[in-house]
Amino acid sequence: MARTANGRDNTRARIDSRGRVSIPRVYRDSLGLDRGKKVVILKDFNREGCLVVYNYESWKAIEERMERKLNPANRRQKRLFRWILSGITITEVDDMGRILLPGGLMNYADLKDEAYFQYFPGFLEIWNPEKFESVGMGTDEEFPDEEVMELFDTRGERNEGDTQAGNG
């Protein structure tokens, strides 16, 4: 059985002279990035300076949601969509689990010879390791206690087993 990734499974990988980087197997397995599968690589939405990798099917769902929300009369929204879509690259995972990072996206993320991977459910970030250390983690002051606690607050959520057992 393949191991699945979690937020603690962060790792680094070399970027070769052609701009190829091997996605660690645990991330490929968790995101369904098998050999020959299409992946979408783009600039991060938050403009922090990293790249984001989605499997093609997940990206198509995001693209459909964006299309439904697009108001062609809203110039600001159209500029944002252009910025997001301007650097998108669709590529495939090769036989060695590598993807090709285009030069423009490597420049955007300041990637040279090493990449740092940050896993999230549904996507993967690729960072310059030094930039991740200075920007990617944030600071204690940046996250108010209430915001952090809200992430872990399970009050009001029901466990499926509770409902089925008649406990809820």
ZIQUI-V182325 format. One record per backbone hydrogen bond with DSSP energy under -0.5 kcal/mol. CO is the residue of the C=O (numbers start at 1). NH is the residue of the N-H. E is the energy in kcal/mol with one decimal. If there is no record, write none. Layout:
co: (CO:CO)
nh: (NH:NH)
e: (E:E)
This chain:
co: (6:8:11:13:14:14:16:19:20:21:21:22:24:24:25:26:26:27:28:28:29:32:34:37:38:39:40:41:42:44:50:51:52:53:54:55:56:57:58:59:60:61:62:63:64:65:66:70:71:73:74:75:76:77:78:79:80:81:82:83:84:85:89:89:91:93:94:97:98:99:99:100:102:103:104:105:106:107:113:114:115:116:117:118:120:123:124:125:126:127:128:129:130:131:131:132:135:139:139:140:142:144:144:145:146:147:148:148:149:149:150:152:154:159:159:160:161:162:162:163)
nh: (9:10:117:115:16:22:19:101:16:23:99:24:27:28:29:5:30:31:32:33:32:34:37:93:56:91:54:89:52:47:44:126:42:124:40:59:60:61:62:63:64:65:66:67:68:69:70:72:74:75:78:79:80:81:82:83:84:85:86:87:87:88:41:91:39:36:97:23:94:21:101:102:106:107:108:109:111:110:15:112:13:127:11:125:123:120:53:118:51:116:132:133:134:135:136:137:138:142:143:143:144:147:148:149:150:151:151:152:152:153:153:154:157:162:163:164:165:167:168:166)
e: (-2.0:-2.0:-3.2:-2.9:-0.5:-0.6:-2.0:-3.2:-2.6:-0.6:-2.3:-0.5:-1.2:-2.1:-3.1:-0.6:-1.8:-2.3:-0.7:-2.9:-0.7:-1.1:-2.4:-2.1:-1.9:-2.3:-2.3:-2.5:-2.9:-1.3:-1.9:-2.5:-2.1:-1.9:-2.8:-2.2:-2.4:-1.6:-1.8:-3.1:-2.2:-1.9:-2.6:-2.4:-2.0:-1.6:-1.4:-0.7:-2.4:-0.9:-2.3:-2.5:-2.3:-2.6:-2.6:-2.5:-2.5:-2.9:-1.8:-0.5:-0.5:-1.1:-2.9:-0.5:-3.1:-3.3:-2.1:-2.6:-2.5:-2.3:-0.6:-0.7:-2.5:-2.6:-2.1:-2.2:-2.7:-1.1:-2.1:-0.6:-2.2:-3.2:-0.9:-3.1:-1.8:-2.3:-3.0:-2.2:-2.6:-2.8:-2.5:-1.8:-1.5:-2.9:-0.9:-1.1:-0.8:-0.8:-0.6:-1.0:-0.7:-0.6:-1.9:-2.9:-2.0:-1.0:-0.6:-0.8:-0.8:-0.7:-0.6:-0.6:-2.0:-0.9:-1.5:-2.3:-2.0:-3.0:-0.7:-1.0)
